[in-house]
């Protein structure tokens, strides 16, 4: 299978090398996995002079910042990293408004570029949108975004495997991966074009 030849167990290296335009889906089993991926993604952004936006709960964000492999000195650089709650990014008057989220991202990119950054990396706990919309709505949003961005942005959409894939709903996994250019699942990272 082609995915076997293109897949790598060096998830951190793969994520670190994601570049502007890339859109990846991460299925994680625990916060430690999420933290390792976040640290690699953030550190790659530091190397590429890209700011990072974490979209998710502040409790998770605070834990991620404690990851040993994260570039601690870079956290202090003004604008290098920002956290926003899911509700503040996606909700408009209590309703999910994905168009608004994309507009917020575009505005943030412009602000970061004016501050000297080359672009923006987003790590988004997208699976948490299930509190507000059903899976079909989340998949519709992911399809709208597509497998690549044509703006100076890269993103990893994170889904908790235990919540998203309960009852072995592999069709949901396949649908999410089709919306992304890269996948990270069970300790391997791969371009989704290799799935076929």
PyMOL commands that set and color helices and strands:
alter all, ss='L'
color gray80, all
select helices_A, chain A and resi 2-6+11-16+31-47+58-65+72-75+86-90+98-114+126-131+135-145+161-164+166-168+170-178+192-194
alter helices_A, ss='H'
color red, helices_A
select strands_A, chain A and resi 23-28+50-55+81-84+91-92+95-96+119-124+153-160+182-185+188-191
alter strands_A, ss='S'
color yellow, strands_A
deselect
rebuild
show_as cartoon
